[in-house]
């Protein structure tokens, strides 16, 4: 998961979507009741798991998109 506070000015390196940039501007300049953008996952990687089945065999599985590798606002 991602955790943190988004900066007041969302710079290019954060790869923030246009929605977050507009939401930030509206919150700051128009209506403070509009929430600030929050920290969210941007890129995911798989997680690898070894399972022992009921018959004793070992099974290796990869689940795509389970670990947040990078975050944005």
C-alpha positions in Angstrom: 0.0 0.0 0.0 1.0 3.6 -0.2 1.0 6.0 2.6 2.0 9.7 2.9 1.0 13.2 2.3 0.9 14.6 -1.3 2.7 17.9 -1.7 0.8 21.1 -2.2 2.3 21.5 -5.7 2.2 18.2 -7.7 5.4 18.2 -9.9 5.9 16.3 -13.1 8.1 13.6 -11.4 5.1 12.3 -9.4 3.4 11.2 -12.6 0.1 12.4 -11.1 -3.0 12.2 -13.4 -4.6 15.4 -14.5 -7.5 14.7 -12.2 -5.3 14.9 -9.1 -3.7 18.2 -10.4 -7.1 19.8 -11.0 -8.5 18.4 -7.7 -5.5 20.0 -5.9 -6.1 23.4 -7.6 -9.8 23.4 -6.9 -9.2 22.4 -3.2 -6.7 25.2 -2.8 -8.2 28.0 -4.8 -12.0 27.4 -5.1 -13.4 25.2 -2.3 -11.5 23.9 0.7 -14.3 21.3 1.2 -12.9 19.4 -1.9 -10.4 16.9 -0.4 -6.7 17.0 -1.3 -5.3 14.2 -3.5 -4.2 11.2 -1.6 -1.2 8.9 -1.9 -2.1 5.9 -4.2 -0.2 3.0 -5.9 1.1 3.8 -9.4 3.0 0.7 -10.3 2.5 -2.9 -9.1 4.7 -6.0 -9.2 3.8 -9.6 -8.7 4.1 -11.6 -5.4 5.4 -15.1 -5.4 3.9 -17.8 -3.1 4.8 -21.4 -2.3 1.8 -23.5 -1.2 1.7 -26.9 0.3 -1.4 -28.7 -1.0 -3.5 -31.2 0.9 -1.7 -34.1 -0.9 1.7 -32.8 0.2 2.8 -31.5 -3.2 4.4 -28.0 -3.4 2.9 -25.5 -5.7 4.6 -22.2 -6.8 2.3 -19.4 -7.8 2.7 -15.7 -8.9 -0.1 -13.3 -8.4 0.2 -10.2 -10.6 -0.3 -6.7 -9.3 -0.1 -7.5 -5.6 2.7 -5.3 -4.4 2.8 -1.5 -4.8 6.2 -0.7 -6.2 5.8 3.0 -6.6 3.2 5.6 -5.5 1.8 8.9 -6.8 -0.8 11.4 -5.8 
